[in-house]
């Protein structure tokens, strides 16, 4: 059977009132269960509490990533595994990206609230286990488990927001979510660096911090988030899960991301390990696409959504958004530590201009979407400013004052705030209501994929500027040879390091410098600043070029789609009736209870 009745914009068969559909394929008649939509427009008095509950979900997902970003080298040093630090974050990103595709369809089948509870439970267990890890291998495994739960938190929360508020009206409340994003990205690196710097074992508090946050979030979801039950018994729902498609999706994504994470770090890009994993991952991905087109009854990603230009445009631009955003979060603090000599706490604080302006611009863009009913101009403006901001970041050097550092961060924040939420509204406006959860999960999956590739490429660039030339230097130092052709080679040679010291430095320069006396560390850093700055300059210029390319893609592939739907007013009225009905039932229960008490007395 090609495609599914659930996912067809025009049903292939006839639908009846019992929640089933009849489809004919090759002369055979097959009855399929159609799961009801979970659109649940609520009164304004309830919207803010729901947004606050969704914002707590976003908070724990983002805080988990940002608190760790500025502390990886410290954790690697504490666990005596500096060469594995990239996998502490990479393990989470691999599994969270893999499961992004599943959560959208699972929430359609089992209900948003139930799937969100499952994600929070896995996230809690993974965080607790991470706080108890004794080796880097254990920590990587537990972070991967955390990613299984964390992968769906923001996706389901974003879908719930689209369920309870019409697209055009969402901008009025967008500032709540924007403020949470700013808090997470602004304070996360500072908190992470501060906690991990107390002593050798204090980094565990980064993961312990997730435990009370997850508990509070679970309570908020339990009491404040609405629940629209999905029709069908558990057997029907279990049969609707595309297990083979999930296997192909997880397999292809895991193998592909494994190759991308290995590339340039654990293995060279032209190594058998990297090439084989990328080729196998792409081949399995092709198999997944074929299965979704031809074999799946309820596809995880219905292929017909890609007939829409706006879905393709949103997917491509969100790939770039994830690339630039994660590279910023991870490399701006590192840039300030290595190129300017800032402490981890101060370097993390330099993200505040980006995140604070992101909040302001996200709120303003949301209000513009609400007032004007248009998102296209916000998106185009955001990509243009983001390209300028990253381009200016590439010009920073030691002579650049604090004003420039903050100003360029503010420009970059304007770009982030104008591209993230308006693009989500755009892609949700371009599809049917039944496809909102699926398209949201795919959009987040692509964004995570872009971020993973961006981090891999950025790490490779730093290796090219510093590590690869140093590898040949090791053999030269071992044979007491010299070279004059490479600035970083001559810099390290002038330090008169032993072979083991050279390997330690090339593996993790931050950890190596932290073990040196302050005067010697300053001397080493002064010799290496030009090489590091060159690497960061290339990273920021690539980001600027990608942002400019995203501007072109948005102009070409993201036309304006009306944000008003014909049934919005009807759904609002149904929402009001449901609230009145629940209140009436509550009053009846109270009255009956009072009558029983009077009778007993």
N, C-alpha and C positions, 0 to 999 in steps of 0.2 A: 504494500500500500504506500503510495507516495504522498507524504505529508500527513497531517492529522486534522480531523475535523475541529479540534480545539484551537488549532493555530491558523486555520484558514481565514483570510479576510472575508471571503465569500464561502459559506458552508458548502461542502460537497454533497450533503444529503439534507434530509429534513429533520428538524428539531422538534421534539414534543415537550409537553409540560413536565414530564417526569425527570428532566435533566439528562436525557439521552439523545443520541442522534443516530440516524440510520444512514449508512453509506454503502454504495455499491462499487465494488472493485472487481473487474474481470468476471462479471456475472455473479459474484458472491455478495451476499448481504451480511453486513457486520454491524452490530450495535455497539456504540461507544458511549461512555459516560462523559458528559460535559460538566466540568467543575464550574461552579458559579463564580462570578466576579466577586472581589472583596472590596469594591469601592464602597466607602462608608463615610460620606460627607457628614460632618458633625457641626453643631452650633459653634459660633465664635468663642463662646465661653469655655469650650472644651479644647479648642485647637491649641492654645498656648501650652496647656498641660501636656498634650500629646507631643508637641514640638520639644518641650523640655525633656520628656522621656526619651525621644529619639536622639536628642543632643547628648544625653548621658551615654548612649550606645556609641555614638561617634567619638565621644571623649575617650573612652577606654581603648577603642581601636587605635586612635591616633597617638594617645599618650604612650601606649606600648611601643610604638615605632620610634617616636621622637626622643623618649628618655634613653633609649638604647643607642641612638645614633652617635651621641657625643661620648659614649663610654666604651665603645668596642675595643679600643687599644688597651684600656685599663683592665677590662675583663680578660682579654687575651693574655696580658702580662700576669694577672693573678692566677690563671689556670695553666700558665707555662705553655701556652699554645698560640703564640702570636701569629703563626702561619695559618691558623684556622679561624681567625676573627671574622673574615668575610662570610663564612658559612653560618655564624651565629645569627646574623641578619638574613643571610641568603636562604637558610632552611625555612624560616617563617614565610618569606616571600614566595618560595616555590610552592608550598602547600596552600597558602592563602590564595594564590593565583589559580591553582588547580581547582579548588572548590568553589571559586567564584561562579563558574558556569552552572553548578548544580543548585545553588541556593535559590535562584530565581524560580526555576520550575518546581522545586520542592515546596517553596512557599505557596505556589499556586495550588498544589495538591493537598498539602497538609495544614495550611493556614500560616499566615505570617508569624503570629505570636508563638505558635508551637515550635516552628523552625528557629525562631530567635532564641527561645529558651534553650534549645539543644546547642546552638552556637555558643551561648554564654556559659553553659555547663562545661563544654570542651575547653573553652578559653580559660576558665577558672582552674581546671585540672592541669592544663599545660603550664599556666603561670606558677602554680604551686610546685609542680615538679621542677620547673626551671630554677626556682629559688633554692632548691635542694641539690642541684647538680654538683657533682664532685670533679667531673672532667669535662673538657671541651666537647668530647663526643656525646656525652650525656646531655649537655646543654643544647647542642645542635638538634638532637633527637627531640627533646622536650619543646624546643622552639618550633620545630616542625609540627608537633602536635598542637601547639597553641595556634598556629596558622590555620589548621583545619577548622577551628571554631571562629577565629578572627576573620577568616576570608568572607564570611557571610554577614557579619554584623552590620557594616555600613550599607551593604546592598539591601538587606531586608528593611533597615530603618528608612532608607531613601524610598523604598517601595511603599512603606506604610504612610509616609508623608504624601505621596502621590495618591494614595487611597482616600485620605481624609480631607484634602484641600484641592480645589480646582487649580489648574496650572497657573492661570493668570493671577490668582489671589495669593499664591505661595510667596511671592516677593515681599509681602507685608510682614511675614514672619521669618523671612530668611536670615535676618540679622541674628536671631537666636542661634541658629546653626553656625553662622559665620563667627560669632563670638566664641563658640566652643572650639572651632577649628583654630582660631587665633590663640586661645589659651593653651591648647595642646601643643601647637607648633612653636609658640613663643616661650612657654615655660618648660616644656618637655626636655629640651637639650640642657637647659640650666639645671633643672632638678636632677636629671640623669648624671650630669657631670659632678654636681655637688654630692650626691649620694655615693657615687663610686669612688670619690676622692677621699673619703673619710679614713678608710683603712683598707687593707687587702681584701677583706671579706664583705665590705659594705655594699658592693655592687648587687648583692642579692636583694637589697631593698628595692631595686628597680622593679623586680618581678613581684615582690611582696606588696608593693603599692597597688598592683592590679587586683589583688584579692578583695579589699574592702570596696574598691571602685566597682568591681563586677557584682558584688553583693548588693550595693546600692542600686546599680543599674537594673538588676533583676527585679528588685522591689518596685522600681519605677515602671518597668514593663508590665509587671503583674497588676498594678493598681491603676495605671493611667492610660495604658495603650488599649484601644478598642479591639474587639475580636469579632470578626465575621466568620462564623463557622462555615467550613467547606462541606458541601453535600457529598454523600457517599460513605460507605462503610470502609473499615480499614483494609479489607481484602481488595476492594476496588481501587483504593488509593495505592496499595502496594503494587498491584498489577500495572498501574499507570506509570510507575517509575521506570525510566529507560536505563536499566542496569548496564546493558551492553554499551550504550552510548556514554554512560558515566565512566565505564572502564576505559573506553577509547579516549575520552576527554582527559581523564586523569593521567593515563599512560603517555599520551602525546605531550601534554603540558609538562609533566614531570621530566621526561627525557629531554625535551627541548630546553627547558629552563636550566636543567643540569648542565647541558652543553654551554649555554650562554653564561652561566655562573663560573664554570671552569675556565672559559676562554680568557686568555691573557693573565690569569691568576695562577690557578693550580697547574694548568697546562697551556702551552702556546696555542694560538688560534688555528695553526695548521697541523696540530697534532692529531693522531688517530682518535684519541678520546673525544676531542671536541667535535671533529668532523662527523664521526660515527653517530654520536648522540644527536646532533642537529639534524642529520639526514634521516635517522630513524624517527625522531620526533616529528619531522615534517611529513614523513610517509604515513605515520599513524594518524596525524591530523587530517590528511587527505581521506583516509579510511573513515574517520569520524564524520567528515562532511558528507561523504557518500551515504553513510548509514542514516544521517539525519534527513537526507533527501529521499531515500528509498525505503528504509527499513523501520524507522521509529514510528510508533503510533502516536506518542506524545513527545515530540522532539525536545531535547534540552535547549537547542537553538534552532528554531524554525528558519529554514533558509530563505523563505519568501520575504523576510524583513529586509534582506539585502537588495531587493529590487527598488528600495526607496533610497534616493540620493542622500537624504538627510541622515539616515542611519549609517551609510558609508562615510559621510563627512564627519559625523560625530565620532565614529570609531577611529578614524585616522587621526583626527585632531586630539582625541583623548589619549592615544598612544604617545603622541608628542607631549601632551600635558603631563602624563605620568613620568616620562623620561626627564623632562626639565625639572619637575617638582621634586622628585626624589633625589636627583643629583644635587639640587639646591640644598635640601634638608641635610644631606650627608656631607656635602663637600664645602659648603660655605663655612661651617665651623672649623673644618680641617684646614681650609685656606687661611683663615685668620690665625690659627695656631701656628702653622708652619711659615707662612709668609710674613706675618706681623708679630709673631711671638706672643700672642695673647694666651692667657690661661684658658683651660677648657670651659670654665664658667663664663668668662667674658666672651669667648668665641661663640658659645651657645647663645648668649644674649644678643649677639649681632644678627640673629634671625628675627628679633623682635620687630625691626622696621618692616620686614617683609610680611610677617604675620599680622601685625596690627593694621597695616594698610590693606592687606587682603580682607580683613574683616570689614573695614569701612567701605571698600569698593564692592565687596560682595553684597552688603546691605543696600548700597546706593543702586547697584545694578538690579537688585531684586525689586526695589521701588520703581525703577524705570520700567521694568517689565510689567509691573502691576498697573502703573499709570498709563503707559503708552500701548501696552499689549504687544510689544515687540522685543525680541531678544537678539536679533541679528547684529544690530549696531553695537551692542555691548560686547559681543564676542569678537567682532572685528577690531574694535578699539583695544580690547584686552590683549590680543595677540600682537598688535602693533607696539603697544607700550612695553610688553614683556620682552620683545626682541630688542628694543632700545635699552632697557634696563640691563639685560644680560650682556649686551655689547659693551656698555659702560663698565660693568664689573670687570671685564677683561683688561681694562686700562689701569686698574688699581695697582699701585706699587707702594713702597715704604714712604714715599713722599706725599702720598694721598692722605689728606686730613680726615678727621672723623666725620666732617660734614659730607664729604663725597661718599664715604662708606654708607652712611645712613641714607643719603639722598638716592643713591642707586638702589638700595634695598627697598625704599618706598616705591620707586618706579616698578620694580619687579613685583611687589605686592599688588599694585594696581592691575598688572597683567594677570596674575593668578586669580584674583577676586572676580574679574570680569569674564573669565573663560570657563570656570568650573561649574557653578550652579546654573548659569544661563544655558550652557550646553546640555545639561541634564534635562532642563525644561524643554529644550528644543527637540531632543531625541524622543522624549516621552510624548510630546505633542504630535510627532510624526507617525505614531503607530496606534493601533486599536488598544482599548483599555486592557484586553486580555493579554496583550504582548508587553505591557509596561514592566512587569517583574523580570521577564526574560531579557528585554532590551537593556534594562538597568544593570542586570548582572553581567551581561556581555560587555557593556560599556566599562564597568569597573574591572572586568577581567583584562580587557585590552589595555586599560590604564596601568594596571599592575604589571602586565607584560612589558609595556614600554619602560616602566620604572626599573624593572629587573635588567633589561637590555642596556638602559642608560647607565646604571651603576657598573655593569660589566665593562662597557666601553670606556667609561671614565677611569675605571681602575686600570684598564689596559693602557690608556694614554699616559697615566702617571708612571706605569711600568716602562713604557717606551722612553719617557724623558729621564727616568732615574734608574729603573731596575735593570733593564735589558743591557744597557751599556755597563752597568756595574757587574753583571755576571761575567762578562769578558774580563773585567778588571780583576776579579778574584784570581783568575789564573795568572794574570800579569803580576799581581802582588805576591802570589806564591812563588813566582820565579824571579822576584825582585826586578821586574821590568817596569818601564815607565812609558807613558804615552802623552802626547801633547795635543791630540786632535779633538778631545772632547772635554768640555768645561767641567762636567760633573766628575769625570774620571780623574782629571788632574786635581780637583778639589779633594776627593777622597784619598788620592795618593799622598797629598801633602799632609794628611792627618797621621800617616804612618801607623795604620791599623794592622793588627794581625789578621790572619785569614778568618778565624772564628768571629772576631769583632766585626769584620767587614760583612760576613754573612748575617750577623745579628742586626746590623744597621740596615742592610738592604731589605731584610724581611719586615722590619717594623722600625722605621726611623724614630717615631715618637717614643716608643718604649726604650730604645737605645739611648736617646738624648736624656730621658728622665733619670737614667742611672749615672750620668756623668756629673761632675762638679759644675756648678752654675757657670763659672767663667769659661770652662772648656766647652760646655754645651752651647753657649752663646757663640763661641768661635766656630764650632762645627756648623751651627745653623747659618751663620753669616756666609759661609762658603757655599752652602747648598741652596740658599734662598733663590738665586736666579734660575736654577734648574726646576725647582718646584713651581715657581711663578710661571714659568713657561708652560708647564703642564696644566696648571689651572687656567691660564689664558686660553689655551686650546679648548678646554672643556667649556668655558663660558662662551667662546665664539661659536662652537658647535650648537650650543643651546640657543644662541641668538639666531643662527641660521635656521634651526628647526622651527622656532617661533615664527619667523618670517614665512617659512613654507606653510605653516599651519594657517597663517592669515590668508594665503592664496587658496588653500583647500577650503577654508570656511567660506570665502567669497564665492567659490565655484560650486561647492557641494552642499551648502547649508542654506537653502532658500528659507524665506519666512513662511511659517505655517500658523494659521490662526490658533489661538490658545483657547478659544471658546468652543465648547462642544454642545450639540443640540440638546443633549439630555442633562446638562449641568443643573438647571433649575429643578427638574424632576427629581434628580438624585438628592439635591439639597432638601427638598420637601420630604422625601422618603427618610432621610437622616433625621429630620426633626420629628417625624412620626415615630421612629424607632426610640428616640430619646423619651418622648411623651409616653410611649407604651411601656418602656422599662420603669419610668417613674410611677405610672399607674399601677403596674404589677407590684412595685415596692410598697406603695401605699396600701394595696389590698392585703399584702402579707402582714403589714403592721397592724392593720385593722383586725384581721383574723386572729392575730396573736393576742390583741387586747381583749377581744370577745372571749377567747378561751380562758384568759386570766380572770375575767369577770365571772364566767361560768364556774370556774374552780373555786373562786372565793364565795 
